[in-house]
Amino acid sequence: MRMTKKVTALALAAVLAAASLAGCNGNNDSSSSGSTNSGSTSSNSDGSSSSSQEAEGFSYTGAAPVTDQDGATVSMLAMNSWYSTVDLSKDAQILDEIQSRANVTIDWNMIDPTIYADTVSPMLAAGSDLQDIVQLPDLDSNMSYIKSGMFVALDEHFDSMPNYKKFLDENPNIKAMLTATDGHIYYVPQTVVTNNYQPCMMINVRWLEQLNMSEPKTLDEFVAMLRAFRDNDMNGNGDTTDEIPMSVTSGYLPYLFGPAFGLDLVSGFYADDAGKVHYSYYESENYKAYLEFVKSLYDEGLLEMEYTSLNRDQITSRCAQNTTGVTFDFSWQMSTLYSAQFPDYDGTEPVFKGVGPVSGEYTATTWAETLYPASLA
């Protein structure tokens, strides 16, 4: 590609990264998500000097725009939304804002995430006709993409990426993780820089208020709430049988209930106070109690019967119909997805509200505190 376009693509990659960082930034305790899967391609470079921005008459300093050229375009291959009702290339206001401020139009090639790896891997293997910026389908653990020569060494162009360079300088642990064995950095990572970027239980607070009940703190209180949701006409449609007390996917049940039984069922491993490492699924008595509890929810009709095949789109539909009382998901879904299904929701008062974990025999804790106690101290 021409050097002017390469500089624009590099700067835009940094801008996209900065946007994701700003969206998650809660404090200075940064941690890599372990998914260093975004890079820029370097096909057909003309070999011009990487510091030719000034020669082109424009120098990007880290503030918008990234170019002064009218009609500048950059192509990007990326994963589309996991929500079937959302097309990120058309429906994401933040991406429209980035393009507007950057003075660049992005030519998107958005691919369904369920087939992304199967679609993109052959394209990378062929090594031709790739977009300027590519979201990789895996972590490139064998450095196959790096060795192919398809990707620009970003550290050789940090004069075009001042914000990204600053971020890496301030987070040497992430910089070290990104540095390849040849000493270069090729990727812009997906990065979490906050400790509250976590999933949580969400309750339909309007249903709670109708029953004059408080947020549950223990498993017993939680079950009592679910039974009340089941046995009453919570949505006021005259049918007392269409309420689903809890709609949670099977993958989130360990997050939701494991800690109440003293189990870390997310990573599986934990260390006790003596420093001895345990594997939660081998903790026979605790794990048995956990399974018996989940089964009791299912047997009583408190857990959605189709929970093993349930997906987020189906839960969203239940919220839109006001037929479910509890779900579990990442925190931002409370406002952007679930509460937003109610026509009168204006963003001020939640419909689905995040609540703390419930306690059983063991003191309540979140899965994140089990995994990362030091970072949350």
C-alpha positions as CSV (number, residue, x, y, z in Angstrom):
1,M,0.0,0.0,0.0
2,R,1.1,3.6,-0.4
3,M,2.9,5.1,2.6
4,T,0.3,7.7,3.1
5,K,-2.4,5.1,3.5
6,K,-0.1,3.0,5.7
7,V,0.4,5.9,8.1
8,T,-3.4,6.5,8.1
9,A,-4.1,2.8,8.8
10,L,-1.6,2.7,11.6
11,A,-2.9,5.8,13.3
12,L,-6.5,4.6,12.9
13,A,-5.6,1.2,14.4
14,A,-4.3,3.1,17.4
15,V,-7.4,5.3,17.6
16,L,-9.7,2.2,17.6
17,A,-7.6,0.8,20.4
18,A,-7.8,4.0,22.3
19,A,-11.6,4.0,22.0
20,S,-11.8,0.5,23.5
21,L,-9.5,1.5,26.3
22,A,-11.4,4.7,27.1
23,G,-14.6,2.6,27.1
24,C,-13.3,0.4,29.8
25,N,-11.0,2.7,31.8
26,G,-11.9,2.7,35.5
27,N,-8.5,3.0,37.1
28,N,-4.8,2.5,36.4
29,D,-4.7,-1.2,37.3
30,S,-4.4,-2.5,33.7
31,S,-4.5,-6.1,32.7
32,S,-4.3,-7.7,29.3
33,S,-7.3,-9.8,28.4
34,G,-4.9,-12.3,26.8
35,S,-6.5,-11.7,23.4
36,T,-3.9,-9.9,21.3
37,N,-5.8,-10.4,18.2
38,S,-5.8,-7.2,16.2
39,G,-3.1,-6.3,13.7
40,S,-2.6,-4.3,10.5
41,T,-1.6,-5.9,7.2
42,S,1.4,-4.6,5.2
43,S,0.7,-5.8,1.7
44,N,2.3,-4.2,-1.2
45,S,4.4,-1.7,0.8
46,D,6.4,0.6,-1.5
47,G,9.3,0.6,1.0
48,S,9.0,4.3,1.8
49,S,10.5,5.6,5.0
50,S,8.2,5.1,8.0
51,S,8.7,8.7,9.1
52,S,7.4,10.2,5.9
53,Q,4.4,11.8,7.6
54,E,6.1,15.1,7.7
55,A,7.0,14.8,4.0
56,E,3.4,14.3,3.3
57,G,2.6,17.6,5.0
58,F,0.7,16.2,8.0
59,S,1.9,15.0,11.3
60,Y,-0.4,13.1,13.6
61,T,0.2,14.1,17.2
62,G,-2.4,11.9,18.9
63,A,-5.4,14.3,18.6
64,A,-8.1,14.0,15.9
65,P,-8.0,13.9,12.9
66,V,-5.5,11.2,11.9
67,T,-5.1,12.7,8.4
68,D,-5.8,15.9,6.6
69,Q,-6.6,14.2,3.3
70,D,-10.2,14.5,2.1
71,G,-11.8,11.2,1.2
72,A,-9.2,9.0,3.0
73,T,-10.3,5.4,3.3
74,V,-9.0,2.4,5.2
75,S,-10.3,-1.1,4.9
76,M,-10.8,-3.4,8.0
77,L,-11.6,-7.1,8.4
78,A,-13.3,-7.7,11.7
79,M,-15.7,-9.8,13.7
80,N,-19.3,-8.5,13.7
81,S,-21.5,-8.4,16.7
82,W,-22.6,-11.5,18.6
83,Y,-26.1,-10.1,18.6
84,S,-28.0,-11.2,15.5
85,T,-30.0,-7.9,15.5
86,V,-26.9,-5.7,15.4
87,D,-24.6,-4.9,12.4
88,L,-21.6,-3.1,13.8
89,S,-20.7,-1.6,10.4
90,K,-24.1,0.2,10.4
91,D,-25.5,0.3,13.9
92,A,-22.5,1.3,16.1
93,Q,-22.6,5.1,16.9
94,I,-19.1,5.0,18.4
95,L,-17.6,3.7,15.2
96,D,-19.4,6.4,13.2
97,E,-18.0,9.0,15.7
98,I,-14.4,7.6,15.3
99,Q,-14.6,7.8,11.6
100,S,-16.0,11.3,11.7
101,R,-13.3,12.6,14.1
102,A,-10.5,10.7,12.4
103,N,-11.5,12.1,8.9
104,V,-11.4,8.6,7.6
105,T,-14.0,6.3,6.1
106,I,-13.6,2.7,7.1
107,D,-14.5,0.1,4.4
108,W,-15.7,-2.7,6.7
109,N,-15.7,-6.4,6.0
110,M,-17.7,-7.6,9.0
111,I,-18.0,-11.4,9.4
112,D,-20.4,-13.4,11.6
113,P,-18.4,-14.3,14.7
114,T,-19.7,-17.9,14.6
115,I,-17.8,-18.5,11.4
116,Y,-15.1,-15.9,11.7
117,A,-12.2,-18.3,12.3
118,D,-13.2,-20.7,9.6
119,T,-13.6,-17.7,7.2
120,V,-10.5,-15.7,8.0
121,S,-7.9,-18.4,8.6
122,P,-7.9,-19.5,4.9
123,M,-7.6,-15.8,3.9
124,L,-4.6,-15.4,6.1
125,A,-3.1,-18.6,4.7
126,A,-3.5,-17.3,1.2
127,G,-1.9,-14.0,2.2
128,S,-3.5,-11.9,-0.5
129,D,-6.3,-9.4,-0.9
130,L,-6.4,-8.7,2.8
131,Q,-7.7,-5.5,4.3
132,D,-5.4,-2.8,5.8
133,I,-6.4,-3.7,9.4
134,V,-7.2,-7.3,10.3
135,Q,-8.7,-8.7,13.5
136,L,-6.9,-12.0,13.9
137,P,-9.0,-15.2,14.6
138,D,-6.6,-16.5,17.2
139,L,-3.6,-15.6,19.3
140,D,-1.0,-16.6,16.7
141,S,0.7,-18.7,19.3
142,N,3.1,-20.1,16.7
143,M,3.8,-16.7,15.2
144,S,2.7,-18.0,11.8
145,Y,1.2,-14.6,10.8
146,I,4.3,-12.7,12.0
147,K,6.7,-15.0,10.1
148,S,4.6,-14.7,6.9
149,G,5.6,-11.1,6.6
150,M,2.0,-10.0,6.2
151,F,2.1,-7.6,9.2
152,V,3.7,-4.3,9.8
153,A,6.0,-4.1,12.9
154,L,4.1,-1.4,14.7
155,D,7.0,-0.4,16.9
156,E,8.8,0.9,13.8
157,H,5.9,3.3,13.2
158,F,5.3,4.5,16.8
159,D,5.8,8.1,15.5
160,S,2.4,7.6,13.9
161,M,0.9,6.0,17.0
162,P,1.7,8.3,19.9
163,N,-1.2,7.3,22.1
164,Y,-0.6,3.6,21.7
165,K,3.1,4.1,22.4
166,K,2.2,6.0,25.6
167,F,-0.2,3.2,26.7
168,L,2.5,0.5,26.2
169,D,5.1,2.6,28.0
170,E,2.7,3.0,30.9
171,N,1.9,-0.7,30.9
172,P,5.2,-2.6,30.6
173,N,3.6,-5.9,31.4
174,I,1.3,-5.7,28.4
175,K,4.1,-4.4,26.3
176,A,6.2,-7.5,27.2
177,M,3.3,-9.8,26.4
178,L,3.0,-8.2,22.9
179,T,6.7,-8.3,22.1
180,A,7.6,-11.1,19.7
181,T,10.8,-13.1,19.9
182,D,12.3,-10.8,17.2
183,G,11.8,-7.8,19.5
184,H,9.0,-6.2,17.5
185,I,5.4,-5.5,18.3
186,Y,2.8,-6.4,15.7
187,Y,-0.5,-6.3,17.4
188,V,-3.0,-3.9,19.0
189,P,-4.6,-6.1,21.8
190,Q,-8.0,-6.3,23.2
191,T,-7.3,-5.0,26.7
192,V,-9.3,-4.7,29.9
193,V,-8.1,-1.8,32.1
194,T,-10.7,-1.9,34.9
195,N,-11.7,-4.3,37.7
196,N,-15.4,-3.8,37.3
197,Y,-15.6,-5.2,33.8
198,Q,-17.3,-8.3,35.1
199,P,-20.5,-10.2,34.7
200,C,-23.1,-10.0,37.4
201,M,-26.6,-11.1,38.4
202,M,-29.4,-8.8,37.2
203,I,-32.9,-8.7,38.6
204,N,-36.1,-7.2,37.2
205,V,-36.5,-4.6,40.0
206,R,-40.0,-3.7,38.9
207,W,-41.0,-7.2,39.8
208,L,-39.2,-6.9,43.2
209,E,-41.1,-3.6,43.9
210,Q,-44.4,-5.2,43.0
211,L,-43.8,-7.9,45.6
212,N,-42.3,-5.4,48.1
213,M,-39.3,-7.6,48.4
214,S,-35.6,-6.6,49.0
215,E,-32.7,-7.7,46.9
216,P,-31.7,-11.2,48.0
217,K,-28.5,-11.6,50.0
218,T,-28.5,-15.4,50.6
219,L,-29.5,-18.5,48.6
220,D,-32.6,-18.9,50.7
221,E,-33.7,-15.4,50.0
222,F,-32.9,-15.8,46.3
223,V,-35.0,-19.0,46.0
224,A,-37.9,-17.3,47.9
225,M,-37.8,-14.5,45.4
226,L,-37.8,-16.9,42.4
227,R,-40.8,-18.7,43.8
228,A,-42.7,-15.5,44.2
229,F,-41.8,-14.6,40.6
230,R,-43.1,-18.0,39.5
231,D,-46.4,-18.0,41.4
232,N,-47.6,-14.4,40.7
233,D,-48.7,-12.6,37.6
234,M,-45.7,-10.3,37.5
235,N,-46.2,-8.9,34.0
236,G,-49.9,-8.2,34.7
237,N,-51.2,-9.9,31.6
238,G,-53.7,-12.1,33.5
239,D,-51.6,-15.3,32.9
240,T,-49.9,-16.6,36.0
241,T,-48.1,-19.3,34.0
242,D,-46.0,-17.4,31.5
243,E,-43.5,-16.0,34.0
244,I,-39.9,-17.4,33.8
245,P,-38.3,-16.8,37.2
246,M,-34.7,-17.0,35.9
247,S,-33.3,-17.0,32.3
248,V,-29.6,-17.8,32.6
249,T,-27.4,-19.6,30.0
250,S,-25.7,-22.8,31.1
251,G,-22.3,-21.3,30.8
252,Y,-23.1,-18.6,33.4
253,L,-24.5,-20.9,36.1
254,P,-21.0,-21.6,37.5
255,Y,-20.3,-17.8,37.7
256,L,-23.6,-17.2,39.5
257,F,-23.7,-20.0,42.1
258,G,-20.2,-21.5,42.4
259,P,-18.9,-19.0,44.9
260,A,-21.8,-19.6,47.3
261,F,-20.5,-23.2,47.6
262,G,-16.9,-22.2,48.0
263,L,-16.1,-23.1,44.4
264,D,-14.3,-21.4,41.6
265,L,-15.9,-23.1,38.7
266,V,-14.7,-20.5,36.2
267,S,-11.0,-21.2,36.1
268,G,-11.4,-24.4,38.1
269,F,-8.4,-23.9,40.3
270,Y,-8.0,-21.9,43.6
271,A,-5.6,-21.8,46.5
272,D,-6.8,-22.0,50.1
273,D,-5.4,-20.0,53.0
274,A,-2.5,-22.4,53.5
275,G,-1.5,-22.0,49.8
276,K,-2.7,-25.5,48.8
277,V,-4.0,-25.6,45.3
278,H,-7.4,-27.2,44.7
279,Y,-9.5,-28.1,41.7
280,S,-13.1,-27.1,42.3
281,Y,-14.6,-29.9,40.2
282,Y,-12.8,-32.4,42.5
283,E,-14.2,-30.9,45.7
284,S,-16.7,-33.7,45.9
285,E,-19.0,-32.5,48.7
286,N,-19.1,-28.8,47.7
287,Y,-19.5,-29.6,44.0
288,K,-22.2,-32.2,44.8
289,A,-24.1,-29.6,46.8
290,Y,-23.8,-27.1,43.9
291,L,-25.2,-29.6,41.4
292,E,-28.0,-30.5,43.8
293,F,-28.9,-26.9,44.2
294,V,-29.0,-26.2,40.5
295,K,-31.1,-29.4,40.0
296,S,-33.6,-28.2,42.6
297,L,-34.0,-24.9,40.8
298,Y,-34.7,-26.8,37.6
299,D,-37.1,-29.3,39.2
300,E,-39.1,-26.4,40.8
301,G,-39.4,-24.6,37.5
302,L,-37.3,-21.7,38.8
303,L,-34.6,-22.1,36.2
304,E,-35.7,-21.9,32.5
305,M,-36.3,-25.4,31.2
306,E,-34.3,-24.8,28.0
307,Y,-31.3,-23.2,29.8
308,T,-28.9,-25.6,28.1
309,S,-29.7,-24.2,24.7
310,L,-30.6,-20.6,25.8
311,N,-28.8,-17.7,24.1
312,R,-28.6,-14.0,24.6
313,D,-31.1,-13.2,21.8
314,Q,-33.7,-15.4,23.5
315,I,-33.2,-13.8,26.8
316,T,-33.5,-10.4,25.2
317,S,-36.8,-11.5,23.7
318,R,-38.1,-12.6,27.1
319,C,-37.1,-9.1,28.5
320,A,-39.0,-7.4,25.7
321,Q,-42.1,-9.5,26.6
322,N,-41.5,-8.9,30.4
323,T,-41.6,-12.6,31.1
324,T,-38.4,-13.1,33.0
325,G,-37.2,-11.9,36.4
326,V,-33.5,-12.8,36.6
327,T,-30.6,-13.1,34.2
328,F,-26.8,-13.0,34.4
329,D,-24.5,-11.2,31.9
330,F,-21.7,-8.6,31.7
331,S,-22.6,-5.5,33.5
332,W,-23.1,-3.1,30.6
333,Q,-25.9,-5.3,29.2
334,M,-28.2,-4.0,32.0
335,S,-28.7,-0.7,30.3
336,T,-27.6,-1.3,26.7
337,L,-29.6,-4.5,26.1
338,Y,-32.0,-5.8,28.8
339,S,-33.5,-2.6,30.3
340,A,-33.5,-1.1,26.8
341,Q,-36.2,-3.6,25.8
342,F,-38.8,-1.7,27.9
343,P,-40.4,1.2,25.9
344,D,-40.5,3.5,28.9
345,Y,-36.9,3.0,29.9
346,D,-35.1,6.4,29.6
347,G,-31.7,5.4,31.1
348,T,-32.3,7.0,34.5
349,E,-33.8,4.1,36.5
350,P,-32.9,0.5,35.6
351,V,-35.4,-2.2,34.9
352,F,-32.8,-4.9,35.1
353,K,-30.4,-4.0,37.9
354,G,-27.1,-5.6,38.8
355,V,-27.0,-7.0,42.4
356,G,-24.3,-8.5,44.5
357,P,-23.7,-12.3,44.7
358,V,-25.7,-14.3,47.1
359,S,-24.2,-16.3,50.0
360,G,-24.7,-19.9,50.9
361,E,-22.7,-21.8,53.4
362,Y,-19.8,-19.7,52.2
363,T,-19.5,-15.9,52.3
364,A,-20.6,-14.4,49.0
365,T,-17.9,-13.3,46.7
366,T,-17.7,-12.6,43.0
367,W,-15.8,-14.9,40.6
368,A,-13.4,-12.1,39.9
369,E,-12.5,-11.8,43.6
370,T,-11.9,-15.5,43.6
371,L,-9.6,-15.3,40.6
372,Y,-8.0,-11.9,41.3
373,P,-8.2,-11.1,45.0
374,A,-5.0,-9.0,45.0
375,S,-6.2,-6.7,42.3
376,L,-9.5,-6.0,44.0
377,A,-8.1,-5.4,47.5
